[in-house]
C-alpha cells in the first residue's frame, strides 16, 4: 500500500478555511473550521474549534475541549482537558428563537482547569479557573476562582507577574 506524500493533509484532522500558523501543532482527531490558531500554539486531540474562534500564541488547548464561535483565547494560556465554552446564556424564552451569540474573551496568561465550563464571560489576565468550575460571571485579572458557580477564592499580586 502506497503512503500519501508528506505534504498531503491528514485524514485524521478536519480543517476548513482556518488561519493556522505553520509553527502551531495540531494533533490528529481535531475538527477546526474558519478559526485562527497563532504561532507555537498547541491543539490536542478530540478538540473542536468553531468559526471565528481564536487561539493566541503559545497557548495550549488540551484534549476533548470545545471552543465555540465567539471565543477568543489570548497568548500563553492553558486550557485543560474537556473544557467547554458556551456562546449563549439561554435567556430567550423559546428555544430556537431570537438567538444572540455572545462572546467569551480569555486574556493572556490564563489557566483553566479540566472540565471547567465557561458561559459567555471575560476572564482577566493571569486568572486561574479551578477544575470543574462553572464560570457564570466575569473574572477579574489575577483572580483565582473555583466552584459551581465559580467564586473568587483569592487574588494574585499582578505586580509580580509578567
TIMARMAR-154647 format. One record per atom (N, C-alpha, C): x, z, y. Coordinates in steps of 0.2 Angstrom, whole numbers, plus 5000, padded with zeros to 4 digits. Each point is the difference from the previous one (the first is absolute). Layout:
<gutis>
XZY
...
</gutis>
This chain:
<gutis>
500450004994
499650005006
500450005006
499949965005
500449995006
499850055005
500550035003
499850055006
499949965006
499650025005
499949975006
500650015004
500249965005
500550005005
500050075003
500650035002
500050065003
499650005007
499949955003
499750005006
499250005000
499849994993
499350004999
499750075001
499450005003
499650075002
499850034993
500150075000
499850034994
499250004999
499849984994
499350014998
499750075000
500550055000
499850075000
499950025007
500149965005
499950035007
499549955003
499550025003
499549965004
500150015007
500249955003
500150005007
499849945004
499650015005
499749945003
500150015008
500349955003
500050005007
500350065003
500550034997
500350065003
500649995004
500250045004
500750005004
500450054996
500449994996
500450044996
500849995002
500350055003
500749995001
500449994994
500549965000
500449984994
500350064997
500150055004
500450064998
499550064997
499349985000
499550054997
500049994993
499950054996
500050004993
499350014998
499749954997
499350004997
500050004993
499850064997
500050004992
499449964997
500149994994
499449964996
499450045000
499449964998
499450035000
499750025007
500149965005
499850025007
499549955002
499650025004
499549955003
500050015008
500349955003
500150005007
499749945003
499750005005
499749945004
499950015007
500349955004
499950005007
500350065003
500550034998
500350075002
500749985003
500350065002
500749995003
500450064996
500649984998
500450054997
500749995003
500350055004
500649995004
500650014996
500650005003
500650004997
500250064996
500250004994
500350054996
499450054998
499449975000
499450044998
500050004992
499650044997
499950004993
499350014998
499749954996
499350014998
500150004992
499750064998
500050014992
499549964997
500050014993
499549964996
499350035001
499549964998
499350015000
499850025007
500349985006
499850015006
499649945003
499550015004
499649955003
500150015008
500249955003
500050005008
499649945002
499550025004
499549955002
500249965007
499649965002
500149965006
500150045006
500549985004
500150045006
500350065000
500150034994
500450064999
500849995001
500350055002
500749995002
500450064997
500649984997
500550064998
500649995004
500250055003
500650005004
500750004996
500549995004
500750004997
500250064997
500349994994
500350054996
499450054997
499449985001
499550054997
499949984992
499750054997
500050004993
499250014998
499749954997
499350014997
500150014993
499850064997
500050014993
499549974996
500150004994
499549974995
499350025001
499549964998
499350015000
499750015007
500349995005
499750015007
499649955002
499650015005
499549955003
500150005007
500249955003
500049995008
499549955002
499450025002
499549955002
500149975007
499649955002
500049975006
500050065006
500449995005
500050045005
500550065000
500450004994
500550055000
500749985002
500350045004
500749995002
500450064999
500549984996
500550064998
500749985003
500250055004
500649995004
500650004996
500650005003
500750004997
500250074997
500449994995
500350064997
499550054997
499449974998
499550054997
500050004992
499750054997
499950004993
499350014999
499749964996
499350004997
500150024993
499750054998
500150024993
499549964995
500050024994
499749964995
499250015001
499649954999
499350005000
499750025006
500349995006
499850025006
499449945002
499550035003
499449955001
499950015008
500049945003
499849995007
499349975000
499550025005
499449985001
499949975007
499649955001
499949975007
499350015002
499650054997
499350005002
499850084999
499750025005
499850075000
499350014997
499749954997
499350004997
499550045004
500049985007
499650035004
499449965002
499949944997
499449965001
499550024995
499450005003
499450034995
499949964994
500049935000
499949964994
500649974998
500150004993
500649964998
500049935001
500649975001
500049935002
499749985006
499950045005
499749985007
500550035005
500149965005
500450025006
500650034999
500449974995
500750024998
500450005006
500450055001
500550005005
500750024997
500549955000
500650024997
500450055005
500350054997
500350055005
500850004997
500450015005
500750004999
500350064998
500550004996
500550064999
500749985002
500350055004
500749995002
500450064997
500549984997
500550054997
500649995004
500250045005
500649995004
500650014996
500649995003
500750004996
500150074997
500450004995
500350064996
499550054997
499449974998
499550044997
500150004993
499850064997
500050004992
499350024998
499749964995
499450014998
500050024992
499850054998
500050024993
499549964995
500250004994
499649974995
499350025000
499549954999
499350014999
499750025007
500349995005
499750025007
499549945001
499450025004
499649955002
499950015008
500149945003
500050005007
499449965003
499650035004
499449975003
500349965006
499749965004
500349975006
500250065005
500750015000
500350055005
500649975003
500350045004
500749995002
500450064998
500649984997
500450054997
500750005005
500150055003
500650005005
500750004996
500549985004
500750004998
500250074996
500449994995
500250064996
499550044997
499449985000
499550044996
500150004993
499850054996
500050014993
499350014998
499749964995
499450004997
500150034993
499750054998
500150034994
499649964994
500350014994
499749964994
499350025000
499549954998
499350014999
499650025006
500350005006
499650015006
499549955002
499550025003
499549955003
500050015007
500349945003
500150015008
499449975003
499750045004
499449975003
500050005008
500650035002
500150005007
500749985002
500149985006
500749995002
500550064999
500649984998
500550054999
500649995006
500150065003
500549995005
500749994998
500449985004
500749994998
500350074998
500449994995
500450064997
499550054996
499449994999
499550044997
500149994992
500050064997
499950004993
499350024998
499749954996
499350014998
499950004993
499550044998
499850004992
499350025000
499749994994
499350024998
499549955001
499450024998
499449965000
499450045004
499949985006
500349955004
500750035002
500549955002
500650025002
500050045007
500450055000
500150055005
500750015002
500250015006
500750015002
500250074998
500650004996
500350064997
500550025005
500449965003
500550015004
500249945004
500450015005
500349945004
500750015001
500349944998
500850005000
500249995007
500650025001
500450005007
500249925000
499749965004
500249935001
500749995004
500250055003
500650005004
500649994995
499950024994
500550004995
500049944995
499549965001
499949944996
500149935004
500249954996
500249945004
499449975003
</gutis>
